[in-house]
Amino acid sequence: MTVFTHPEFDNHEHVSFFCDPDTGLRAIIAVHNTSRGPALGGCRMFPYASDEEALCDVLRLSRGMTYKSALANLNLGGGKSVIIGDPRQHKTEALLEAMGRFLDQLGGLYIAAEDSGTSVADLKVMGRHTAHVAGVCERPGFDGKPSNGDPSPATAYGTFVGIQAAVKHKLGRSDLDGLTVAIQGIGNVGYRLAEHLKDAGAKLWVYDIHQEQMDRAVDELGAMPASADDILYLPVDVVAPCAMGAVLNDRSIQRLQTTIVAGAANNQLAHASHDQALWQRGILYVPDFVINAGGIIDVYYERNGPDPEAVRTHVESIGHTLEEIFTRSASDGLPTGLIANRLAEERFKHAPR
């Protein structure tokens, strides 16, 4: 396994590996860029098939956080951490405490938050051994409801705002009544996104690897169930990937029957070239690191003074950023992902250290 010659290595400032045999912890932290501020990003726990797969994921995710924070106009850099293991089988308090000690060794270079496979409660356990965790404080939520630090509501709302912007640009519609949406992944973010879409009058199809989560969406939201093989390929207005990444690839893009791809999952493109492939098919790809920035915005305000109204306003600005990206994409004749990357690089590559 290489790092410096890895295809996903992008001049990352720091990559560290940690192993604790007593607890079974095997983890990787990657810090991509800190020109705008300390690296903040989620701590993911997932049963990766190999160490190589885990390294690839953490390098891609940390880079994405740099671009996400820059496009969200936050004074943060990009970082990410991954724990190799099944969160439903291998997660223990001892393992999480070991992860907290690992985080503390970096002295604040990287700040961990909730991600797939981890929860606010897990971050609080890590926080027994470090101050470098975020999204763990009880505070008024941006939606007026009490929050225990969970950024999922803000992520879901930002994704909903992004879908509104995409529908307006691509379909010329100012409302979502009757809009058809297929959601892949109906967990914390996906379910809340489904709630927003239902309230706006959209018709939903859903899939999740956990049957109970899919059943909940069917029973409580009136969504239609779909299979793993079909969810991305239904003839709908919007496909919303809200699970794992790399779902947009050579094979899947050719089978899409939608005009918009807009979801909360990170790293939806299997390769950067798939941005162009979607563009050539006339499908509007909403860059994931723009549309799913609501969570990092929420966590940022927790650390810099909780202000529910400011959080909501800032999350809603995701729509304005996307409008700028869509407009530049159309005028320049270039894919949306490329335009989003260029806009982010304008903001972080020339930021004073």
C-alpha positions in Angstrom: 0.0 0.0 0.0 1.5 3.3 -1.1 0.6 6.9 -0.1 2.6 9.4 -2.1 2.0 7.6 -5.4 -1.6 6.7 -4.6 -4.0 7.9 -7.3 -6.1 9.7 -4.7 -3.2 11.4 -3.0 -3.5 15.1 -3.7 -0.6 16.7 -1.9 -2.3 15.9 1.4 -0.5 17.6 4.3 -0.8 14.7 6.7 -1.8 11.0 6.7 -1.5 8.9 9.9 -2.3 5.3 10.7 -3.2 4.0 14.1 -3.5 0.5 15.6 -4.6 -0.5 19.0 -4.4 -4.3 19.4 -6.2 -4.3 22.8 -9.4 -2.8 21.4 -9.1 -3.9 17.7 -8.9 -0.3 16.5 -7.4 0.2 13.1 -7.8 3.7 11.8 -6.5 6.2 9.3 -6.7 10.0 9.5 -6.0 12.2 6.4 -5.6 16.0 6.5 -5.8 17.4 3.0 -5.4 21.2 3.4 -5.4 23.7 6.3 -4.9 27.0 4.4 -8.4 28.3 5.6 -8.3 26.8 9.1 -8.1 23.5 11.0 -9.2 20.4 9.2 -12.7 19.3 10.3 -14.5 16.2 8.9 -16.4 13.2 9.9 -15.1 10.0 11.5 -16.5 7.1 9.4 -16.6 3.5 10.6 -17.1 0.9 7.8 -16.1 -2.7 7.2 -13.7 -2.0 4.3 -12.8 -5.0 2.3 -9.1 -4.1 2.5 -6.7 -1.5 3.9 -6.3 -0.2 0.4 -10.0 0.5 0.1 -9.9 2.4 3.5 -7.0 4.5 2.4 -8.6 5.3 -0.9 -11.8 6.4 0.9 -10.1 8.6 3.5 -7.9 10.3 0.9 -10.9 11.1 -1.3 -13.1 12.2 1.6 -10.6 14.5 3.2 -10.0 16.2 -0.1 -13.7 16.6 -0.5 -13.9 18.3 2.8 -11.4 21.0 1.8 -13.5 21.8 -1.3 -16.8 21.6 0.7 -15.7 24.0 3.4 -14.3 26.4 0.8 -17.5 26.5 -1.2 -19.5 26.9 2.0 -17.3 30.0 2.9 -16.1 28.5 6.2 -12.8 29.1 7.8 -12.0 25.4 7.9 -9.7 23.0 6.1 -10.4 19.5 5.0 -9.8 16.2 6.8 -11.4 12.9 7.5 -10.9 9.7 9.5 -11.9 6.1 9.0 -12.2 3.2 11.4 -12.0 -0.2 9.7 -14.8 -2.4 11.1 -18.5 -3.1 11.2 -20.1 -0.5 13.5 -22.9 -2.9 14.3 -20.5 -5.6 15.5 -17.1 -4.2 16.3 -17.8 -0.8 17.9 -17.1 -0.7 21.7 -16.5 2.0 24.2 -12.9 0.9 24.5 -12.3 1.2 20.8 -13.9 4.7 20.7 -11.8 5.8 23.6 -8.7 4.6 21.8 -9.7 6.6 18.8 -10.1 9.6 21.1 -6.5 9.2 22.3 -5.4 8.9 18.7 -7.2 12.2 17.8 -5.6 13.9 20.7 -2.1 13.0 19.5 -2.6 15.4 16.5 -3.0 18.4 18.7 -6.0 19.9 16.9 -4.7 19.6 13.4 -7.8 17.5 12.7 -11.2 17.8 14.4 -13.6 14.8 14.2 -17.3 14.9 13.7 -20.1 12.3 13.2 -20.2 10.4 10.0 -21.5 7.1 8.5 -21.2 4.4 11.2 -20.6 6.8 14.1 -23.0 8.9 16.2 -23.0 11.9 18.5 -22.8 9.5 21.4 -19.7 7.9 19.9 -18.0 11.3 19.5 -18.8 12.0 23.1 -17.0 8.8 24.1 -14.0 9.9 22.0 -14.2 13.3 23.7 -13.3 11.7 27.1 -9.7 11.8 25.9 -9.6 14.8 23.5 -11.1 18.2 23.0 -10.8 17.8 19.2 -14.3 16.5 18.5 -17.2 18.6 17.2 -21.0 18.3 16.8 -21.5 17.0 20.3 -23.0 20.0 22.2 -26.7 20.3 23.0 -28.0 23.6 21.6 -31.0 25.1 19.8 -31.3 23.4 16.4 -31.5 25.5 13.2 -35.0 24.2 12.7 -36.2 25.4 16.1 -36.0 22.0 17.7 -33.5 21.0 20.5 -30.3 19.5 19.0 -27.8 17.2 20.7 -25.2 18.2 18.1 -26.4 15.9 15.3 -25.6 17.6 12.0 -28.0 15.3 10.0 -30.9 17.7 10.0 -28.8 20.5 8.5 -27.3 18.2 5.9 -30.7 17.0 4.9 -32.1 20.5 4.7 -29.2 21.7 2.6 -29.6 18.8 0.2 -33.3 19.7 -0.1 -32.4 23.3 -0.9 -29.9 22.0 -3.5 -32.6 19.9 -5.1 -34.9 22.9 -5.3 -32.1 24.9 -7.1 -31.4 22.0 -9.5 -35.1 21.6 -10.3 -35.5 25.3 -11.0 -32.4 25.3 -13.3 -33.0 22.1 -15.2 -36.8 21.8 -15.2 -37.8 25.4 -14.9 -40.0 24.6 -11.9 -40.3 26.7 -8.7 -42.2 24.0 -6.8 -41.7 20.3 -6.2 -45.3 19.2 -6.2 -45.5 15.9 -8.1 -41.7 15.7 -8.6 -40.5 12.1 -8.7 -37.4 11.3 -6.6 -35.5 8.0 -6.0 -33.5 8.1 -2.7 -30.7 5.5 -2.3 -30.0 5.3 1.4 -32.7 6.2 3.9 -30.6 6.6 7.1 -30.3 9.8 9.2 -29.9 12.2 6.3 -31.9 10.3 3.7 -34.9 9.9 5.9 -35.0 13.6 6.8 -34.5 14.6 3.1 -37.5 12.3 2.3 -39.6 14.2 4.9 -38.7 17.5 3.3 -39.5 16.2 -0.2 -42.8 14.7 0.9 -43.9 17.9 2.6 -43.2 19.7 -0.7 -45.4 17.3 -2.6 -42.8 15.0 -4.2 -43.4 11.3 -4.9 -40.7 9.1 -3.5 -39.1 5.7 -4.1 -36.6 4.5 -1.5 -34.0 1.8 -0.9 -31.7 1.0 2.0 -29.5 -2.0 2.9 -31.3 -2.0 6.3 -34.9 -3.3 5.7 -36.2 -1.6 8.9 -35.2 1.8 7.6 -36.8 1.3 4.3 -39.9 0.0 5.9 -40.1 3.1 8.1 -40.1 5.4 5.0 -42.7 3.3 3.3 -45.0 3.2 6.4 -44.6 6.7 7.6 -44.0 8.7 4.4 -45.9 6.7 1.9 -42.7 6.0 -0.2 -42.6 3.2 -2.7 -40.0 0.5 -2.0 -37.4 -0.2 -4.7 -34.6 -2.9 -5.0 -30.9 -2.3 -4.8 -30.6 -3.1 -8.5 -33.3 -0.7 -9.5 -33.2 2.4 -7.3 -30.7 4.4 -9.4 -32.3 3.5 -12.7 -35.9 4.4 -12.1 -37.5 6.8 -14.6 -37.7 9.7 -12.2 -37.0 13.5 -12.2 -34.3 13.2 -9.5 -32.0 10.5 -8.3 -30.7 11.2 -4.8 -27.7 9.0 -3.7 -27.6 9.3 0.1 -25.5 6.2 1.0 -21.9 5.3 0.1 -19.9 6.9 -2.7 -18.7 5.9 -6.2 -22.2 5.0 -7.4 -21.8 7.0 -10.6 -19.5 5.0 -12.8 -19.2 3.8 -16.4 -21.9 1.3 -16.1 -24.4 3.1 -13.9 -24.3 6.4 -15.8 -25.4 4.7 -19.1 -28.4 3.2 -17.3 -29.7 6.4 -15.6 -33.2 7.5 -16.7 -33.2 10.8 -14.8 -32.4 14.4 -15.6 -30.9 15.3 -12.3 -28.6 13.6 -9.8 -28.6 15.4 -6.5 -28.0 13.6 -3.2 -26.2 13.8 0.1 -23.6 11.0 -0.4 -20.0 11.9 -0.5 -17.8 11.1 -3.5 -20.7 10.0 -5.8 -18.4 10.0 -8.8 -16.3 6.9 -9.1 -13.8 8.9 -11.1 -13.5 12.6 -11.9 -14.1 11.8 -15.6 -17.7 10.7 -14.8 -18.5 14.4 -14.3 -18.0 14.8 -18.1 -19.9 11.6 -18.8 -23.0 12.9 -17.0 -22.7 16.2 -18.8 -22.5 14.5 -22.2 -25.7 12.6 -21.3 -27.5 15.9 -20.5 -27.9 14.9 -16.8 -27.5 17.8 -14.3 -25.0 16.5 -11.7 -25.2 18.6 -8.5 -21.7 18.3 -7.0 -22.0 16.4 -3.7 -19.5 18.4 -1.8 -21.6 21.5 -2.4 -25.1 20.2 -1.8 -24.2 18.2 1.4 -22.4 21.0 3.2 -25.2 21.7 5.7 -23.7 19.5 8.3 -20.3 21.1 8.3 -22.0 24.5 8.4 -24.0 23.4 11.5 -20.9 22.1 13.2 -18.9 25.2 12.4 -21.4 27.4 14.2 -21.4 25.1 17.2 -17.7 25.8 17.6 -18.0 29.5 16.8 -21.2 30.6 18.6 -24.5 28.7 18.2 -27.0 30.8 16.2 -29.9 28.8 14.8 -31.1 31.6 12.4 -27.5 32.2 11.1 -27.1 28.4 10.5 -30.4 28.3 8.6 -29.5 31.3 6.5 -26.0 29.9 5.8 -27.4 26.5 4.8 -29.9 28.1 2.4 -26.9 29.9 0.7 -26.1 26.5 -0.7 -28.8 27.2 -3.3 -27.1 30.4 -4.3 -23.7 28.7 -4.7 -25.3 26.1 -6.9 -27.0 28.7 -9.0 -23.6 30.3 -9.6 -22.1 26.9 -10.5 -25.0 26.0 -12.9 -24.8 29.4 -14.6 -21.0 29.2 -15.1 -21.3 25.6 -16.3 -23.9 26.6 -18.9 -22.0 29.7 -20.1 -18.6 28.0 -20.2 -19.9 24.7 -21.6 -18.2 22.7 -18.9 -19.4 20.1 -16.4 -20.7 21.3 -13.1 -18.2 19.3 -11.0 -15.3 20.9 -12.9 -16.8 24.4 -12.3 -17.3 23.6 -8.6 -13.7 22.5 -8.2 -12.4 25.6 -9.9 -14.5 27.8 -7.7 -13.4 26.1 -4.5 -9.7 26.3 -5.6 -10.1 30.0 -6.1 -11.0 30.2 -2.4 -8.5 27.9 -0.7 -5.4 27.8 -2.9 -4.8 31.5 -2.4 -5.9 31.7 1.2 -3.2 33.1 3.6 -1.8 30.6 6.0 
